[in-house]
């Protein structure tokens, strides 16, 4: 159910850990790769962030 919600083309805010620090990124889901367990997030400046699913703390 959660993975299905991530496939929608809506803006989301993701709190995740990177190098031991809590980071926040806002944008649209670009790609959801279940094999590699990664999520690509594209922000309003067209920057793409690659986030591991295990590092995600919270999704809004």
Buried (B, 14 or more C-beta within 10 A) or exposed (E): EEEEEBEEEEEBEBBBBEEEEEBEBEBBBEEBEEEEEBBBBBBEEEEEBEBEBEBBEEBE
